[in-house]
Amino acid sequence: MKGKLSPFMHQTVSFVIWMLIYYLSGVISLQLDVPSLDFSVVWFPAGVATAAFLCAPWRQWPVFLVGFIALNLLLDNTTTENFPTNLLFAVLAMPSTMAIAWLVRRFSREGDDLHQIVMWLVATVLVSVIDALVLSSGLRIFRNEAFSSTFWPGLIADVTGILFATTIIMGFLNNHLRTGNMHRRIMIAGCFVWVMLILVTAWIFSDSVKYITDAFDSHRYDVLRFAAACIPIILTVALAILWGNRGGSFALLTLGAIVIWFSIQKMGPFFIKGLREGEPLLIAQCYLTATALLMVFIRVLTRSAQRLDNRTGVQSARDAIYQLNLTTGQLFWDHSLDVLDDISIDELTDKEKMLARVHPDDRDKFQNQWNNIGQAHQLPTISFRFQDNKGRWVTITDSGNVLTNNQSQPIIVGNWRISGTTTFS
């Protein structure tokens, strides 16, 4: 029998993985650094931190905050002499990511994918504007830097870094759209599309387009390169449709790796004569971010399509009604949720077996929902992660009321609804 990690070990391993991803994304971002600017043109760790705060329980936020600050100091090659300054910048880099995650988790509506996406976009832009204003004002006061030369590059770096990295990470974490065991033909087709994505993107961004444009003048060559840059986006979307969320994130990561690699070499359709230093990198990052946003909305449409009943054309049931007798402990279900159909009714009527399927971080509130009702007539609405037989974590929202039956016994009549995880997610 395979052993399972304890909740503490699970959290520790998860924390280490987050720290490793943050550090590696920082190393990549520094490779794109422009010496003439006081900040990185692209800062992918901001997106990693945002995704981490979106996923981590509230009580773990201080631990993640300390870890990210320590890694910022490590990435800045902090020494004793510059420690105070670097520590200040390391700390100031974190509030914006925490604010975005807090706003999304606090104000987005459960189960409303489009609302979550809009909330995330609005929060990212607003918080990034405030962050860029503070940074640019500080540089203007203390270093006499021109406000416009730092505000706009800083804003674009914040927004694009967060949107791109968060989309990739949350896509890998959210396997709700996975189709289970994919058909062999879909796997083969996806592999073909992925290989084509690598070859076509490398061909376009290595400036090899010029070999078929000898008869064109330079202006037409630039136009053709820009037009050809749309082909990798089409292939990325195709792989997302074939392989689902994780396939889409894998495609986006592949596209980003190739674009960033050639951008470091100062190659690609965005390196045009007349642009100032750093501007081609900003355009390349905007290109990747636009592709990431397209992927996000495709996920919304895909999930909506999956919820439609093929016969009626309306959304299929995502709810299950239950009755729990608090005196006898008996639990009855009117019907089970669609994704939980493979779980036996014995498990869904045994509270201990159900508790074993709840995510370790959510077990306390799951138990309190049915145990500590006091004199309440209405249960609080909670969300928790529940594991199905395929090992997937689905997010369930539980709500209900406390009634009394004809034997004066308290009964909870509640509702489970699958809301999934955040879609950009």
Secondary structure, 3 states (H helix, E strand, C coil): CCCCCCHHHHHHHHHHHHHHHHHHHHHHHHHCCCCCCCCCCCCCHHHHHHHHHHHCCHHHHHHHHHHHHHHHHHHCCCCCCCHHHHHHHHHHCCHHHHHHHHHHHHHCCCCCHHHHHHHHHHHHHHHHHHHHHHHHHHHHHHHCCCHHHHHHHHHHHHHHHHHHHHHHHHHHHCCCCCCCCCCHHHHHHHHHHHHHHHHHHHHHHCCHHHHHCCCCCHHHHHHHHHHHCHHHHHHHHHHHHHHHHHHHHHHHHHHHHHHHHHHHCCCCCCCCCCCCCCHHHHHHHHHHHHHHHHHHHHHHHHHHHHCECCCCCCECCCEEEEEEECCCCCEEECCCCHHHCCCCHHHHCCHHHHHHHECHHHHHHHHHHHHCCCCCCECCCEEEEEECCCCCEEEEEEEEEEEECCCCCEEEEEEEEECCCCCCC
